[in-house]
């Protein structure tokens, strides 16, 4: 790839990585499509007057001035004589838009608003204004249009001053609040001469919203401790008093008006907001009028802060709330009304949960869908029967957890896709740097056939990913995130495949050995994956030029594919039969034993070419291993074999890099062909690494899926495809066979490494001495870890570690003999076959 192409690729890849941030972490949590839910009882108030003093701190309003007098005398008298009060706890980001959305719409910050510069919500949402009969609002052009924009119908009216009026450099920003109060007074005065407006104002479900921005503007310009900020609070107090008095007179003191004064956020001492400092998150809340509790006097009350003493309000019950939640303690209504309100709130959130769950279920394959543990219908029925406030609160909390669960349902999947892309791209950049600026990576060129096969493999993987996303109707961006790793990993080739397979193999020793339930779908998945591998190998075999070899080898290959398919079927059928208490079917038992016998012979009928023979050994052993598997361990031989194939390829490439290999392609190696002695080489340091890898893989093969040294780890379900009648020797023998199969795979791979690296059989003795040296160090380590206390599982495990290492030398020699038998010998069925085989 030339420099221009590399720059373009880097630009595209990093644009994808940047865009993924918004799909994974900043998607909107809002849900649409729910049926409206309303309290079936008459509301105590016909109208709501909402004052929001933007940027007003709780301590600035409730605190006393230097002379001990309240800064807001009218509001102080309200909380002492007419209403309820407390602190409203906001959440970050403490900005005007999310604060007002929480107050008026009832949900916290929609993080997808970052794409809109935090100015407006990117997704339409419902609000108190939208549910009202009429809403009139006065204030800032930055806030009011947001709620009018998403309202249905023509019933939300806004009156805004110009944006230029919000001048931080102005001498007195309190004029913004004066503008609001004056226009409200003029509005109600004019309504007496407008019968249509007057009739609308006297309807029920009317909301009057007064957004007061002067305090926030003065706070930014002069700081909250300034004279301007505190004077602005007094002007707001006076304005609220005048508006409340005017409205009471306008409505004839009918007692049907509810008043609320609060703030969207506070402000730091240095005049900023947006973070989570208490001065930013603690805002005042005062409510009075229809349906609101009167002040509750108490002898004492406990809060972690000392505000009550500072504000001289320790005898007036403080009712703190979280911004955006229903504060029942503020309501002056019957217990039945409170219960109905909470029940309606619970049903509203449960409806959102139901819609979110349905949406995710419809776009996820049934066997991959993991539902949140929430019994929707049962909880609604329980709430309806009991109408208990505490139960409704529990349901609300569970539903909110469920909403969060489904909102982040794809986060792990997408995150892993992006992480794979990151790792692949990082490795590719490193390879480009190394190849361009050093002499460390002059790898042998990839030959046409090998490159074509690899291209087909990655194309097949991309097709599977595309099909998987298509049947789930995923967004188009998902295709980009999930398909990006495919070309990137194709570019870096072998090294990252080694890392990935090592990471996958490392998972198996961490899985539980005892106490796990059978997972037959994983066994079936392993069988299907093995069939896919055999199909791709069959396609390659059909392209061979020797027609007679194709015919004979095709028969062996098809027989092995049939044995894999039968083993997969037998496992599924046997499990279903045993679950239904029908016992082990005789047909399944016959197939299992026949597969065991046939799989021992079929590898010897395949060609001795390196990859063909190794694949034949894998297919035959997998047919047996599937029959002995009950869960995740069925995938272990596939991952292990994949790593072995990569290991063989890497060792061959290493020899080509150092100029030690005379054969450029692995395809020409054969286990049985005689090799010229002149091609054999002396031992060198790389052979120590190969010996260490062999020991490591042998140990991993043993502990990857279990440990037969302890009776506690023995699961008789592993042999149910062969027999269900208790027979300790037969069952034990089958279990030993299951444990030995990964050893055979590793030994065959090591035999292939010996062949591809031109190490003679005589030199193998020297390699064995290297293995002995490594095992001596390992044996000393496990000797001091032997336990004579604890459970039999712990004792048996510690003993087996030491015994395994001590027996490994003899065991490896036996495995080497078996590997040579499986790789070098070939049974000839006829003269014709013998004459034409290679």
Secondary structure as GFF3:
##gff-version 3
##sequence-region A 1 838
A	DSSP	alpha_helix	3	24	.	.	.	ID=ss1
A	DSSP	beta_strand	47	53	.	.	.	ID=ss2
A	DSSP	alpha_helix	58	62	.	.	.	ID=ss3
A	DSSP	alpha_helix	73	81	.	.	.	ID=ss4
A	DSSP	beta_strand	84	89	.	.	.	ID=ss5
A	DSSP	alpha_helix	96	105	.	.	.	ID=ss6
A	DSSP	three_ten_helix	111	116	.	.	.	ID=ss7
A	DSSP	alpha_helix	128	131	.	.	.	ID=ss8
A	DSSP	beta_strand	134	139	.	.	.	ID=ss9
A	DSSP	alpha_helix	144	149	.	.	.	ID=ss10
A	DSSP	beta_strand	156	160	.	.	.	ID=ss11
A	DSSP	three_ten_helix	163	165	.	.	.	ID=ss12
A	DSSP	alpha_helix	175	191	.	.	.	ID=ss13
A	DSSP	alpha_helix	195	201	.	.	.	ID=ss14
A	DSSP	beta_strand	206	212	.	.	.	ID=ss15
A	DSSP	alpha_helix	214	222	.	.	.	ID=ss16
A	DSSP	alpha_helix	227	250	.	.	.	ID=ss17
A	DSSP	beta_strand	257	262	.	.	.	ID=ss18
A	DSSP	alpha_helix	278	281	.	.	.	ID=ss19
A	DSSP	beta_strand	282	289	.	.	.	ID=ss20
A	DSSP	alpha_helix	307	311	.	.	.	ID=ss21
A	DSSP	beta_strand	321	322	.	.	.	ID=ss22
A	DSSP	three_ten_helix	328	330	.	.	.	ID=ss23
A	DSSP	alpha_helix	335	362	.	.	.	ID=ss24
A	DSSP	alpha_helix	376	386	.	.	.	ID=ss25
A	DSSP	alpha_helix	389	407	.	.	.	ID=ss26
A	DSSP	alpha_helix	411	437	.	.	.	ID=ss27
A	DSSP	alpha_helix	448	471	.	.	.	ID=ss28
A	DSSP	alpha_helix	476	492	.	.	.	ID=ss29
A	DSSP	alpha_helix	494	508	.	.	.	ID=ss30
A	DSSP	alpha_helix	520	542	.	.	.	ID=ss31
A	DSSP	alpha_helix	547	579	.	.	.	ID=ss32
A	DSSP	alpha_helix	586	602	.	.	.	ID=ss33
A	DSSP	three_ten_helix	603	605	.	.	.	ID=ss34
A	DSSP	alpha_helix	610	627	.	.	.	ID=ss35
A	DSSP	three_ten_helix	632	635	.	.	.	ID=ss36
A	DSSP	alpha_helix	636	658	.	.	.	ID=ss37
A	DSSP	three_ten_helix	666	668	.	.	.	ID=ss38
A	DSSP	three_ten_helix	677	679	.	.	.	ID=ss39
A	DSSP	alpha_helix	685	703	.	.	.	ID=ss40
A	DSSP	three_ten_helix	711	713	.	.	.	ID=ss41
A	DSSP	three_ten_helix	716	719	.	.	.	ID=ss42
A	DSSP	alpha_helix	728	756	.	.	.	ID=ss43
A	DSSP	alpha_helix	761	783	.	.	.	ID=ss44
A	DSSP	alpha_helix	792	824	.	.	.	ID=ss45
A	DSSP	alpha_helix	831	836	.	.	.	ID=ss46
###
